[in-house]
Amino acid sequence: MVSKKPFECWDLLKYNRVQFDPLTETYGFSFYMSYLARWPEYVQKLETASGQIIGYIMGKAEGRDENWHGHVTCLTVRSDFRRCGMAGKLMSFLEDVSEAKNAFFVDLFDGFGVLFRRSG
């Protein structure tokens, strides 16, 4: 069984099995801490019953007026839990948080262009 919970500072010390995946972009502690401080409602983890972190999502709200939107900063799921709908569960969470903040859409930007944009 997997449950969705708020990501906490101490989780930075126990998420290595997710972070060391070659498909996961990694950041420094200060980056994660800044998101936890500024947008804590947008940072969630998936955890097994034994307490292992198997995935997480980080996002934020940004823009103004009709461009006010939710943004996916990073989303990753441990390789042995992929293709089970876990990323979709995390995306649904971020969309719900964004909608509660009256965002017009959610996007994912990779530095080359918008990869994903979904409006309600």
C-alpha positions in Angstrom: 0.0 0.0 0.0 1.2 3.5 -0.9 0.1 6.7 0.7 0.5 10.3 -0.3 1.9 12.6 2.4 3.5 16.1 2.7 7.2 16.1 2.0 9.2 17.2 5.1 12.8 18.4 5.6 13.8 15.0 7.1 12.7 13.3 4.0 15.8 14.7 2.3 17.8 12.2 4.3 15.8 9.1 3.1 14.9 9.6 -0.5 18.1 8.3 -2.0 16.6 5.3 -3.8 14.5 7.8 -5.8 17.3 10.3 -6.3 19.9 8.0 -7.6 17.8 6.9 -10.6 19.5 7.9 -13.8 16.3 9.5 -15.1 15.9 11.8 -12.1 17.2 15.3 -12.1 18.9 16.1 -8.8 19.2 19.4 -7.0 21.0 20.6 -3.9 19.5 20.7 -0.4 19.0 24.5 -0.6 16.8 24.1 -3.7 14.5 21.6 -1.9 14.4 23.7 1.2 13.4 26.8 -0.7 10.4 25.0 -2.1 9.5 23.5 1.3 9.6 27.1 2.7 7.8 28.9 -0.1 5.3 26.4 -1.5 5.0 23.6 1.1 1.4 22.7 -0.1 2.9 21.8 -3.5 5.5 19.3 -2.3 4.2 15.7 -1.7 5.8 12.3 -1.4 4.5 8.8 -2.0 5.5 6.4 0.8 5.1 2.7 1.4 3.7 1.2 4.6 7.2 0.6 5.7 8.1 4.3 5.3 10.2 4.1 2.1 9.8 7.1 -0.2 8.9 5.8 -3.7 8.2 9.1 -5.4 7.6 12.8 -5.0 6.4 16.0 -6.8 7.5 19.6 -6.3 5.7 22.5 -7.8 4.7 26.1 -7.2 2.2 28.7 -8.2 3.4 31.5 -10.5 2.4 34.1 -13.1 -0.2 36.8 -12.8 -3.7 37.5 -14.1 -4.8 35.1 -16.7 -1.4 33.5 -16.6 -1.6 32.5 -12.9 -0.9 28.8 -13.0 0.6 25.8 -11.2 4.0 24.7 -12.3 5.5 21.2 -12.0 9.2 21.6 -11.0 10.0 18.0 -10.6 8.2 14.7 -10.5 9.9 11.3 -10.1 8.9 7.8 -9.1 11.3 5.0 -8.2 11.9 2.6 -11.1 10.3 -0.4 -9.5 7.1 1.5 -8.9 6.7 3.0 -12.4 3.9 2.1 -14.8 1.5 1.7 -11.8 -0.2 5.1 -12.0 1.9 6.7 -9.2 3.0 9.7 -11.3 -0.6 10.3 -12.3 -1.6 10.3 -8.6 1.0 12.9 -7.9 0.0 15.0 -10.9 -3.7 14.9 -9.9 -2.6 16.2 -6.5 -0.7 19.1 -8.0 -3.7 19.9 -10.3 -6.0 19.9 -7.3 -3.8 22.2 -5.3 -3.5 24.6 -8.3 -7.2 24.6 -8.8 -7.7 25.5 -5.1 -5.4 28.4 -5.7 -7.5 29.5 -8.7 -4.8 28.7 -11.2 -5.9 28.7 -14.8 -3.7 25.8 -15.9 -0.7 23.6 -14.9 2.5 23.5 -16.9 5.8 21.7 -17.1 8.6 23.6 -18.6 12.0 22.0 -19.3 14.1 24.9 -20.4 13.4 24.3 -24.1 9.7 24.9 -24.1 6.4 23.9 -22.5 6.1 20.1 -22.5 2.8 19.9 -20.7 0.0 22.4 -20.3 -3.4 21.4 -18.9 -6.2 23.8 -18.2 -9.3 22.9 -16.2 
